[in-house]
């Protein structure tokens, strides 16, 4: 066995925990400091306590805050979108209906409501491809989305 290659052994090394608990043991250092021990570890104490030595909880909370702020921004964008700018293609309609409305120059809900108000249902139904069922279905979609459409609530 070689001489002077082993570290110095301290048979009464003091271990001190962050909670204040300390004990003696044999070690290669005279004093050891630790963050957690059996007196303060949640497994041994039965307490629910978050032990966060590397900021993991803070990073997780920050991610939750970012997620909540993005969700709130998306809700604000959706709320700021006026019903008149909603495109007809965003409604759940038959593709034939959407094509007929586009051919008649009706691309948004505002266009539809404006034509309905100025021309009336009968005159609007005279346009090629537009019939009373299409008008009824568009009104029904708008009522389901929470828009106030005259006569649509009675028909739906």
PyMOL commands that place a pseudoatom at each C-alpha (Angstrom):
pseudoatom trace, name=CA, resn=UNK, resi=1, chain=A, elem=C, hetatm=0, pos=[0.000, 0.000, 0.000]
pseudoatom trace, name=CA, resn=UNK, resi=2, chain=A, elem=C, hetatm=0, pos=[1.361, 3.421, -0.973]
pseudoatom trace, name=CA, resn=UNK, resi=3, chain=A, elem=C, hetatm=0, pos=[2.002, 6.051, 1.630]
pseudoatom trace, name=CA, resn=UNK, resi=4, chain=A, elem=C, hetatm=0, pos=[0.366, 9.533, 1.650]
pseudoatom trace, name=CA, resn=UNK, resi=5, chain=A, elem=C, hetatm=0, pos=[-2.181, 8.933, -1.119]
pseudoatom trace, name=CA, resn=UNK, resi=6, chain=A, elem=C, hetatm=0, pos=[-5.286, 8.746, 1.096]
pseudoatom trace, name=CA, resn=UNK, resi=7, chain=A, elem=C, hetatm=0, pos=[-7.109, 11.878, 2.303]
pseudoatom trace, name=CA, resn=UNK, resi=8, chain=A, elem=C, hetatm=0, pos=[-7.138, 12.775, 5.990]
pseudoatom trace, name=CA, resn=UNK, resi=9, chain=A, elem=C, hetatm=0, pos=[-9.866, 10.984, 7.916]
pseudoatom trace, name=CA, resn=UNK, resi=10, chain=A, elem=C, hetatm=0, pos=[-11.891, 12.965, 10.459]
pseudoatom trace, name=CA, resn=UNK, resi=11, chain=A, elem=C, hetatm=0, pos=[-13.734, 10.555, 12.752]
pseudoatom trace, name=CA, resn=UNK, resi=12, chain=A, elem=C, hetatm=0, pos=[-15.787, 13.366, 14.366]
pseudoatom trace, name=CA, resn=UNK, resi=13, chain=A, elem=C, hetatm=0, pos=[-16.780, 15.440, 11.345]
pseudoatom trace, name=CA, resn=UNK, resi=14, chain=A, elem=C, hetatm=0, pos=[-19.790, 17.688, 12.038]
pseudoatom trace, name=CA, resn=UNK, resi=15, chain=A, elem=C, hetatm=0, pos=[-22.690, 17.637, 9.537]
pseudoatom trace, name=CA, resn=UNK, resi=16, chain=A, elem=C, hetatm=0, pos=[-24.951, 20.708, 9.734]
pseudoatom trace, name=CA, resn=UNK, resi=17, chain=A, elem=C, hetatm=0, pos=[-28.317, 20.937, 7.969]
pseudoatom trace, name=CA, resn=UNK, resi=18, chain=A, elem=C, hetatm=0, pos=[-30.032, 24.136, 6.818]
pseudoatom trace, name=CA, resn=UNK, resi=19, chain=A, elem=C, hetatm=0, pos=[-32.822, 23.421, 9.316]
pseudoatom trace, name=CA, resn=UNK, resi=20, chain=A, elem=C, hetatm=0, pos=[-30.350, 23.627, 12.199]
pseudoatom trace, name=CA, resn=UNK, resi=21, chain=A, elem=C, hetatm=0, pos=[-30.011, 19.910, 12.896]
pseudoatom trace, name=CA, resn=UNK, resi=22, chain=A, elem=C, hetatm=0, pos=[-26.427, 18.640, 13.281]
pseudoatom trace, name=CA, resn=UNK, resi=23, chain=A, elem=C, hetatm=0, pos=[-24.691, 15.331, 13.970]
pseudoatom trace, name=CA, resn=UNK, resi=24, chain=A, elem=C, hetatm=0, pos=[-21.233, 13.809, 13.866]
pseudoatom trace, name=CA, resn=UNK, resi=25, chain=A, elem=C, hetatm=0, pos=[-19.936, 11.194, 11.490]
pseudoatom trace, name=CA, resn=UNK, resi=26, chain=A, elem=C, hetatm=0, pos=[-16.673, 10.023, 9.961]
pseudoatom trace, name=CA, resn=UNK, resi=27, chain=A, elem=C, hetatm=0, pos=[-15.672, 11.874, 6.779]
pseudoatom trace, name=CA, resn=UNK, resi=28, chain=A, elem=C, hetatm=0, pos=[-12.747, 13.262, 4.799]
pseudoatom trace, name=CA, resn=UNK, resi=29, chain=A, elem=C, hetatm=0, pos=[-13.797, 16.846, 5.620]
pseudoatom trace, name=CA, resn=UNK, resi=30, chain=A, elem=C, hetatm=0, pos=[-14.008, 18.285, 9.130]
pseudoatom trace, name=CA, resn=UNK, resi=31, chain=A, elem=C, hetatm=0, pos=[-17.304, 20.132, 8.479]
pseudoatom trace, name=CA, resn=UNK, resi=32, chain=A, elem=C, hetatm=0, pos=[-20.136, 19.328, 6.029]
pseudoatom trace, name=CA, resn=UNK, resi=33, chain=A, elem=C, hetatm=0, pos=[-23.157, 21.489, 5.249]
pseudoatom trace, name=CA, resn=UNK, resi=34, chain=A, elem=C, hetatm=0, pos=[-26.346, 20.053, 3.690]
pseudoatom trace, name=CA, resn=UNK, resi=35, chain=A, elem=C, hetatm=0, pos=[-29.669, 21.507, 2.577]
pseudoatom trace, name=CA, resn=UNK, resi=36, chain=A, elem=C, hetatm=0, pos=[-31.926, 18.737, 3.835]
pseudoatom trace, name=CA, resn=UNK, resi=37, chain=A, elem=C, hetatm=0, pos=[-31.829, 15.912, 6.378]
pseudoatom trace, name=CA, resn=UNK, resi=38, chain=A, elem=C, hetatm=0, pos=[-34.135, 13.308, 7.918]
pseudoatom trace, name=CA, resn=UNK, resi=39, chain=A, elem=C, hetatm=0, pos=[-35.484, 15.902, 10.396]
pseudoatom trace, name=CA, resn=UNK, resi=40, chain=A, elem=C, hetatm=0, pos=[-36.754, 18.241, 7.668]
pseudoatom trace, name=CA, resn=UNK, resi=41, chain=A, elem=C, hetatm=0, pos=[-37.285, 16.019, 4.595]
pseudoatom trace, name=CA, resn=UNK, resi=42, chain=A, elem=C, hetatm=0, pos=[-41.007, 15.766, 3.658]
pseudoatom trace, name=CA, resn=UNK, resi=43, chain=A, elem=C, hetatm=0, pos=[-40.800, 11.973, 3.344]
pseudoatom trace, name=CA, resn=UNK, resi=44, chain=A, elem=C, hetatm=0, pos=[-39.781, 11.629, 6.988]
pseudoatom trace, name=CA, resn=UNK, resi=45, chain=A, elem=C, hetatm=0, pos=[-41.826, 14.505, 8.434]
pseudoatom trace, name=CA, resn=UNK, resi=46, chain=A, elem=C, hetatm=0, pos=[-45.067, 13.811, 6.514]
pseudoatom trace, name=CA, resn=UNK, resi=47, chain=A, elem=C, hetatm=0, pos=[-45.432, 17.516, 5.647]
pseudoatom trace, name=CA, resn=UNK, resi=48, chain=A, elem=C, hetatm=0, pos=[-46.088, 18.825, 2.184]
pseudoatom trace, name=CA, resn=UNK, resi=49, chain=A, elem=C, hetatm=0, pos=[-43.237, 21.201, 1.579]
pseudoatom trace, name=CA, resn=UNK, resi=50, chain=A, elem=C, hetatm=0, pos=[-41.641, 22.170, -1.672]
pseudoatom trace, name=CA, resn=UNK, resi=51, chain=A, elem=C, hetatm=0, pos=[-37.908, 21.613, -1.647]
pseudoatom trace, name=CA, resn=UNK, resi=52, chain=A, elem=C, hetatm=0, pos=[-36.565, 23.723, -4.469]
pseudoatom trace, name=CA, resn=UNK, resi=53, chain=A, elem=C, hetatm=0, pos=[-32.822, 24.038, -4.604]
pseudoatom trace, name=CA, resn=UNK, resi=54, chain=A, elem=C, hetatm=0, pos=[-32.520, 24.881, -8.290]
pseudoatom trace, name=CA, resn=UNK, resi=55, chain=A, elem=C, hetatm=0, pos=[-35.506, 27.157, -9.020]
pseudoatom trace, name=CA, resn=UNK, resi=56, chain=A, elem=C, hetatm=0, pos=[-37.610, 24.503, -10.730]
pseudoatom trace, name=CA, resn=UNK, resi=57, chain=A, elem=C, hetatm=0, pos=[-40.808, 25.637, -9.023]
pseudoatom trace, name=CA, resn=UNK, resi=58, chain=A, elem=C, hetatm=0, pos=[-40.154, 29.260, -10.010]
pseudoatom trace, name=CA, resn=UNK, resi=59, chain=A, elem=C, hetatm=0, pos=[-39.622, 28.250, -13.645]
pseudoatom trace, name=CA, resn=UNK, resi=60, chain=A, elem=C, hetatm=0, pos=[-42.827, 26.218, -13.604]
pseudoatom trace, name=CA, resn=UNK, resi=61, chain=A, elem=C, hetatm=0, pos=[-44.831, 29.109, -12.126]
pseudoatom trace, name=CA, resn=UNK, resi=62, chain=A, elem=C, hetatm=0, pos=[-43.355, 31.462, -14.727]
pseudoatom trace, name=CA, resn=UNK, resi=63, chain=A, elem=C, hetatm=0, pos=[-44.423, 29.056, -17.515]
pseudoatom trace, name=CA, resn=UNK, resi=64, chain=A, elem=C, hetatm=0, pos=[-47.949, 29.006, -16.077]
pseudoatom trace, name=CA, resn=UNK, resi=65, chain=A, elem=C, hetatm=0, pos=[-48.034, 32.814, -16.030]
pseudoatom trace, name=CA, resn=UNK, resi=66, chain=A, elem=C, hetatm=0, pos=[-46.863, 32.986, -19.647]
pseudoatom trace, name=CA, resn=UNK, resi=67, chain=A, elem=C, hetatm=0, pos=[-49.519, 30.451, -20.644]
pseudoatom trace, name=CA, resn=UNK, resi=68, chain=A, elem=C, hetatm=0, pos=[-52.240, 32.410, -18.817]
pseudoatom trace, name=CA, resn=UNK, resi=69, chain=A, elem=C, hetatm=0, pos=[-51.183, 35.703, -20.402]
pseudoatom trace, name=CA, resn=UNK, resi=70, chain=A, elem=C, hetatm=0, pos=[-51.198, 34.147, -23.903]
pseudoatom trace, name=CA, resn=UNK, resi=71, chain=A, elem=C, hetatm=0, pos=[-54.631, 32.648, -23.253]
pseudoatom trace, name=CA, resn=UNK, resi=72, chain=A, elem=C, hetatm=0, pos=[-55.935, 36.024, -22.064]
pseudoatom trace, name=CA, resn=UNK, resi=73, chain=A, elem=C, hetatm=0, pos=[-54.513, 37.774, -25.154]
pseudoatom trace, name=CA, resn=UNK, resi=74, chain=A, elem=C, hetatm=0, pos=[-56.227, 35.225, -27.398]
pseudoatom trace, name=CA, resn=UNK, resi=75, chain=A, elem=C, hetatm=0, pos=[-59.541, 35.746, -25.599]
pseudoatom trace, name=CA, resn=UNK, resi=76, chain=A, elem=C, hetatm=0, pos=[-59.190, 39.526, -25.932]
pseudoatom trace, name=CA, resn=UNK, resi=77, chain=A, elem=C, hetatm=0, pos=[-58.467, 39.177, -29.656]
pseudoatom trace, name=CA, resn=UNK, resi=78, chain=A, elem=C, hetatm=0, pos=[-61.534, 36.966, -30.078]
pseudoatom trace, name=CA, resn=UNK, resi=79, chain=A, elem=C, hetatm=0, pos=[-63.684, 39.423, -28.109]
pseudoatom trace, name=CA, resn=UNK, resi=80, chain=A, elem=C, hetatm=0, pos=[-62.446, 42.390, -30.111]
pseudoatom trace, name=CA, resn=UNK, resi=81, chain=A, elem=C, hetatm=0, pos=[-63.360, 40.695, -33.396]
pseudoatom trace, name=CA, resn=UNK, resi=82, chain=A, elem=C, hetatm=0, pos=[-66.684, 42.273, -34.259]
pseudoatom trace, name=CA, resn=UNK, resi=83, chain=A, elem=C, hetatm=0, pos=[-69.434, 40.056, -35.642]
pseudoatom trace, name=CA, resn=UNK, resi=84, chain=A, elem=C, hetatm=0, pos=[-69.594, 42.136, -38.803]
pseudoatom trace, name=CA, resn=UNK, resi=85, chain=A, elem=C, hetatm=0, pos=[-66.019, 41.238, -39.781]
pseudoatom trace, name=CA, resn=UNK, resi=86, chain=A, elem=C, hetatm=0, pos=[-66.605, 37.497, -39.335]
pseudoatom trace, name=CA, resn=UNK, resi=87, chain=A, elem=C, hetatm=0, pos=[-66.125, 35.813, -42.700]
pseudoatom trace, name=CA, resn=UNK, resi=88, chain=A, elem=C, hetatm=0, pos=[-68.985, 33.734, -44.114]
pseudoatom trace, name=CA, resn=UNK, resi=89, chain=A, elem=C, hetatm=0, pos=[-66.469, 30.948, -44.743]
pseudoatom trace, name=CA, resn=UNK, resi=90, chain=A, elem=C, hetatm=0, pos=[-65.945, 30.669, -40.960]
pseudoatom trace, name=CA, resn=UNK, resi=91, chain=A, elem=C, hetatm=0, pos=[-69.564, 29.640, -40.467]
pseudoatom trace, name=CA, resn=UNK, resi=92, chain=A, elem=C, hetatm=0, pos=[-70.421, 25.952, -40.519]
pseudoatom trace, name=CA, resn=UNK, resi=93, chain=A, elem=C, hetatm=0, pos=[-72.199, 25.917, -43.858]
pseudoatom trace, name=CA, resn=UNK, resi=94, chain=A, elem=C, hetatm=0, pos=[-72.309, 23.737, -46.935]
pseudoatom trace, name=CA, resn=UNK, resi=95, chain=A, elem=C, hetatm=0, pos=[-69.564, 24.664, -49.412]
pseudoatom trace, name=CA, resn=UNK, resi=96, chain=A, elem=C, hetatm=0, pos=[-72.254, 25.256, -52.046]
pseudoatom trace, name=CA, resn=UNK, resi=97, chain=A, elem=C, hetatm=0, pos=[-73.836, 27.884, -49.762]
pseudoatom trace, name=CA, resn=UNK, resi=98, chain=A, elem=C, hetatm=0, pos=[-70.504, 29.612, -49.189]
pseudoatom trace, name=CA, resn=UNK, resi=99, chain=A, elem=C, hetatm=0, pos=[-69.839, 29.699, -52.944]
pseudoatom trace, name=CA, resn=UNK, resi=100, chain=A, elem=C, hetatm=0, pos=[-73.311, 31.131, -53.620]
pseudoatom trace, name=CA, resn=UNK, resi=101, chain=A, elem=C, hetatm=0, pos=[-72.820, 33.850, -51.009]
pseudoatom trace, name=CA, resn=UNK, resi=102, chain=A, elem=C, hetatm=0, pos=[-69.365, 34.724, -52.389]
pseudoatom trace, name=CA, resn=UNK, resi=103, chain=A, elem=C, hetatm=0, pos=[-70.788, 34.857, -55.939]
pseudoatom trace, name=CA, resn=UNK, resi=104, chain=A, elem=C, hetatm=0, pos=[-73.450, 37.285, -54.691]
pseudoatom trace, name=CA, resn=UNK, resi=105, chain=A, elem=C, hetatm=0, pos=[-70.700, 39.507, -53.220]
pseudoatom trace, name=CA, resn=UNK, resi=106, chain=A, elem=C, hetatm=0, pos=[-71.407, 38.518, -49.607]
pseudoatom trace, name=CA, resn=UNK, resi=107, chain=A, elem=C, hetatm=0, pos=[-68.066, 37.728, -47.991]
pseudoatom trace, name=CA, resn=UNK, resi=108, chain=A, elem=C, hetatm=0, pos=[-68.674, 38.693, -44.349]
pseudoatom trace, name=CA, resn=UNK, resi=109, chain=A, elem=C, hetatm=0, pos=[-71.514, 38.565, -41.867]
pseudoatom trace, name=CA, resn=UNK, resi=110, chain=A, elem=C, hetatm=0, pos=[-71.722, 42.356, -42.105]
pseudoatom trace, name=CA, resn=UNK, resi=111, chain=A, elem=C, hetatm=0, pos=[-72.308, 42.072, -45.867]
pseudoatom trace, name=CA, resn=UNK, resi=112, chain=A, elem=C, hetatm=0, pos=[-75.019, 39.458, -45.284]
pseudoatom trace, name=CA, resn=UNK, resi=113, chain=A, elem=C, hetatm=0, pos=[-76.824, 41.482, -42.619]
pseudoatom trace, name=CA, resn=UNK, resi=114, chain=A, elem=C, hetatm=0, pos=[-76.548, 44.677, -44.678]
pseudoatom trace, name=CA, resn=UNK, resi=115, chain=A, elem=C, hetatm=0, pos=[-78.038, 43.029, -47.760]
pseudoatom trace, name=CA, resn=UNK, resi=116, chain=A, elem=C, hetatm=0, pos=[-80.722, 41.371, -45.652]
pseudoatom trace, name=CA, resn=UNK, resi=117, chain=A, elem=C, hetatm=0, pos=[-81.682, 44.693, -44.104]
pseudoatom trace, name=CA, resn=UNK, resi=118, chain=A, elem=C, hetatm=0, pos=[-81.602, 46.739, -47.320]
pseudoatom trace, name=CA, resn=UNK, resi=119, chain=A, elem=C, hetatm=0, pos=[-83.069, 44.201, -49.782]
pseudoatom trace, name=CA, resn=UNK, resi=120, chain=A, elem=C, hetatm=0, pos=[-85.129, 41.952, -47.545]
pseudoatom trace, name=CA, resn=UNK, resi=121, chain=A, elem=C, hetatm=0, pos=[-85.253, 38.172, -47.505]
pseudoatom trace, name=CA, resn=UNK, resi=122, chain=A, elem=C, hetatm=0, pos=[-87.363, 37.809, -50.628]
pseudoatom trace, name=CA, resn=UNK, resi=123, chain=A, elem=C, hetatm=0, pos=[-85.107, 39.926, -52.844]
pseudoatom trace, name=CA, resn=UNK, resi=124, chain=A, elem=C, hetatm=0, pos=[-81.958, 38.301, -51.402]
pseudoatom trace, name=CA, resn=UNK, resi=125, chain=A, elem=C, hetatm=0, pos=[-83.438, 34.859, -52.166]
pseudoatom trace, name=CA, resn=UNK, resi=126, chain=A, elem=C, hetatm=0, pos=[-83.771, 35.876, -55.830]
pseudoatom trace, name=CA, resn=UNK, resi=127, chain=A, elem=C, hetatm=0, pos=[-79.965, 35.955, -56.247]
pseudoatom trace, name=CA, resn=UNK, resi=128, chain=A, elem=C, hetatm=0, pos=[-78.557, 32.905, -58.052]
pseudoatom trace, name=CA, resn=UNK, resi=129, chain=A, elem=C, hetatm=0, pos=[-77.829, 30.028, -55.672]
pseudoatom trace, name=CA, resn=UNK, resi=130, chain=A, elem=C, hetatm=0, pos=[-79.379, 31.760, -52.646]
pseudoatom trace, name=CA, resn=UNK, resi=131, chain=A, elem=C, hetatm=0, pos=[-82.637, 30.333, -51.367]
pseudoatom trace, name=CA, resn=UNK, resi=132, chain=A, elem=C, hetatm=0, pos=[-84.710, 30.742, -48.190]
pseudoatom trace, name=CA, resn=UNK, resi=133, chain=A, elem=C, hetatm=0, pos=[-83.093, 27.646, -46.635]
pseudoatom trace, name=CA, resn=UNK, resi=134, chain=A, elem=C, hetatm=0, pos=[-79.618, 29.169, -47.061]
pseudoatom trace, name=CA, resn=UNK, resi=135, chain=A, elem=C, hetatm=0, pos=[-80.789, 32.404, -45.416]
pseudoatom trace, name=CA, resn=UNK, resi=136, chain=A, elem=C, hetatm=0, pos=[-82.394, 30.436, -42.598]
pseudoatom trace, name=CA, resn=UNK, resi=137, chain=A, elem=C, hetatm=0, pos=[-79.206, 28.364, -42.068]
pseudoatom trace, name=CA, resn=UNK, resi=138, chain=A, elem=C, hetatm=0, pos=[-76.986, 31.468, -41.970]
pseudoatom trace, name=CA, resn=UNK, resi=139, chain=A, elem=C, hetatm=0, pos=[-79.322, 33.127, -39.453]
pseudoatom trace, name=CA, resn=UNK, resi=140, chain=A, elem=C, hetatm=0, pos=[-79.351, 29.964, -37.353]
pseudoatom trace, name=CA, resn=UNK, resi=141, chain=A, elem=C, hetatm=0, pos=[-75.528, 29.864, -37.331]
pseudoatom trace, name=CA, resn=UNK, resi=142, chain=A, elem=C, hetatm=0, pos=[-75.394, 33.504, -36.226]
pseudoatom trace, name=CA, resn=UNK, resi=143, chain=A, elem=C, hetatm=0, pos=[-77.900, 32.921, -33.418]
pseudoatom trace, name=CA, resn=UNK, resi=144, chain=A, elem=C, hetatm=0, pos=[-75.898, 29.890, -32.239]
pseudoatom trace, name=CA, resn=UNK, resi=145, chain=A, elem=C, hetatm=0, pos=[-72.797, 32.103, -32.099]
pseudoatom trace, name=CA, resn=UNK, resi=146, chain=A, elem=C, hetatm=0, pos=[-74.663, 34.603, -29.929]
pseudoatom trace, name=CA, resn=UNK, resi=147, chain=A, elem=C, hetatm=0, pos=[-75.408, 37.295, -32.505]
pseudoatom trace, name=CA, resn=UNK, resi=148, chain=A, elem=C, hetatm=0, pos=[-78.717, 39.117, -32.429]
pseudoatom trace, name=CA, resn=UNK, resi=149, chain=A, elem=C, hetatm=0, pos=[-80.397, 38.549, -35.783]
pseudoatom trace, name=CA, resn=UNK, resi=150, chain=A, elem=C, hetatm=0, pos=[-83.953, 39.817, -36.315]
pseudoatom trace, name=CA, resn=UNK, resi=151, chain=A, elem=C, hetatm=0, pos=[-86.528, 37.048, -36.867]
pseudoatom trace, name=CA, resn=UNK, resi=152, chain=A, elem=C, hetatm=0, pos=[-83.801, 34.390, -36.630]
pseudoatom trace, name=CA, resn=UNK, resi=153, chain=A, elem=C, hetatm=0, pos=[-84.569, 33.454, -33.050]
pseudoatom trace, name=CA, resn=UNK, resi=154, chain=A, elem=C, hetatm=0, pos=[-88.203, 32.783, -33.900]
pseudoatom trace, name=CA, resn=UNK, resi=155, chain=A, elem=C, hetatm=0, pos=[-87.214, 30.604, -36.871]
pseudoatom trace, name=CA, resn=UNK, resi=156, chain=A, elem=C, hetatm=0, pos=[-84.474, 28.676, -35.045]
for i in range(1, 156): cmd.bond("trace and resi %d" % i, "trace and resi %d" % (i + 1))
show_as sticks, trace
zoom trace
